[in-house]
Amino acid sequence: MQIVTRLIAMSRARQLQRQFRQIERNISALPTRTRGRLGVMTLREIGQASRCEFPHLYSTAPEQRYMPWGQGTQIGFNRAQSDNPEVALRGIALWLAVAYHETKDSPHTSLQPQHRQVLRVVRELRDATGEQPDTAAQWMRSDAGAAA
């Protein structure tokens, strides 16, 4: 059973890595001001997900609760490919929030690099929001930021 679990985790890590590369390209193509907006959206999504019973299943239908992983990253990834800039921003924020929570406390070593990458991007976006250091520090101490 452990072999199957490891294979599933490795498969998921590859899928998240592939999606992350595209998400990162989308983010790097954004103007600085838009990155600030994306940072605020992402922090908000992470906070909303952290208030759910199962944050890694945020944006997943309740009947799909027992799947190996939720649908939030796929929904966010699909939205991030949208031609509508607002939908794309919200998709990126959703993807980052769900991927963050999904990889946060993972015991699987294959998912830990993805968490570090997501964490790096979230930090960069948080810094792009232009918030005062006190505001960012307050966010980090809050429930929403406790995960970052």
C-alpha positions in Angstrom: 0.0 0.0 0.0 2.9 2.4 0.7 4.2 1.9 -2.8 0.8 2.9 -4.3 0.7 5.9 -2.0 4.2 7.0 -3.1 3.3 6.5 -6.7 0.2 8.6 -6.3 2.2 11.4 -4.5 4.8 11.3 -7.2 2.2 11.6 -9.9 0.5 14.5 -8.1 3.9 16.2 -7.7 4.6 16.0 -11.4 1.1 17.3 -12.2 1.5 20.3 -9.8 5.0 21.0 -11.2 3.7 21.1 -14.7 0.8 23.4 -13.8 3.1 25.5 -11.6 5.4 26.3 -14.5 2.5 27.6 -16.5 1.1 29.6 -13.6 4.6 31.1 -13.0 4.8 32.1 -16.6 1.4 33.8 -16.4 2.5 35.6 -13.2 5.7 36.8 -14.8 3.8 38.2 -17.8 1.7 40.4 -15.5 2.5 44.1 -14.9 3.8 45.0 -11.4 0.5 46.7 -10.4 -1.5 43.7 -11.4 0.8 41.4 -9.4 0.0 43.5 -6.4 -3.7 42.9 -7.0 -3.0 39.2 -7.5 -1.1 39.2 -4.2 -4.1 40.5 -2.4 -6.4 38.0 -4.1 -4.1 35.1 -3.3 -3.8 36.1 0.4 -7.6 36.4 0.6 -8.0 32.9 -1.1 -5.5 31.3 1.3 -7.4 32.9 4.2 -10.7 31.6 3.0 -9.4 28.2 2.4 -7.8 28.0 5.8 -11.2 28.5 7.4 -12.6 25.4 5.7 -12.6 22.1 7.4 -10.3 20.7 4.8 -8.3 23.6 3.2 -6.7 21.4 0.6 -10.2 20.6 -0.7 -11.2 24.2 -1.1 -13.3 24.7 -4.2 -14.1 21.0 -4.4 -17.6 19.7 -4.4 -18.5 17.9 -1.1 -19.3 14.6 -2.9 -15.7 14.5 -4.2 -14.3 14.7 -0.7 -12.7 11.2 -0.7 -10.6 11.6 -3.8 -6.8 11.6 -3.4 -6.8 15.4 -4.0 -9.4 18.1 -4.7 -10.4 19.8 -7.9 -9.3 23.3 -6.8 -6.0 23.3 -8.6 -7.5 22.1 -11.8 -10.4 24.6 -11.6 -7.8 27.4 -10.9 -5.5 26.2 -13.6 -8.3 26.2 -16.2 -9.4 29.7 -15.2 -5.8 30.9 -15.3 -5.8 30.1 -19.0 -8.8 32.3 -19.7 -8.7 35.3 -22.1 -10.6 37.3 -19.5 -7.9 39.0 -17.3 -10.1 39.1 -14.2 -11.0 35.4 -14.5 -7.3 34.5 -15.1 -6.2 36.4 -12.0 -8.8 34.7 -9.9 -7.8 31.4 -11.3 -4.1 32.0 -10.5 -5.1 33.0 -6.9 -7.2 29.9 -6.5 -4.5 27.6 -7.8 -1.9 29.1 -5.5 -4.2 28.9 -2.5 -5.2 25.3 -3.0 -1.7 24.1 -4.0 -0.3 25.9 -0.9 -2.7 24.1 1.4 -2.3 20.8 -0.4 1.4 20.7 -0.1 1.8 22.5 3.2 2.0 19.6 5.6 2.6 16.8 3.1 4.6 13.9 4.5 5.6 13.0 0.9 9.0 14.3 0.0 8.0 14.6 -3.6 5.5 17.3 -2.8 7.8 19.4 -0.6 9.6 21.2 -3.5 6.3 22.3 -4.9 5.4 23.8 -1.5 8.6 25.7 -1.4 8.0 27.0 -4.9 4.4 28.1 -4.1 5.6 29.7 -0.9 8.2 31.6 -2.8 5.7 32.9 -5.3 3.2 33.8 -2.5 5.9 35.8 -0.7 6.9 37.6 -3.9 3.2 38.5 -4.5 2.8 39.6 -0.9 5.8 41.9 -1.3 4.3 43.2 -4.6 1.2 44.3 -2.8 3.1 47.3 -1.5 1.7 46.9 2.0 3.5 48.4 4.9 5.8 46.0 6.8 3.5 46.2 9.8 0.5 45.1 7.7 2.4 42.2 6.3 3.7 41.1 9.7 0.1 41.3 11.0 -1.1 39.2 8.1 1.6 36.6 8.9 0.4 36.4 12.6 -3.2 36.1 11.6 -5.0 32.7 10.9 -4.9 33.5 7.2 -1.2 34.0 7.2 -0.3 31.3 9.8 0.0 29.0 6.9 2.5 31.2 5.0 
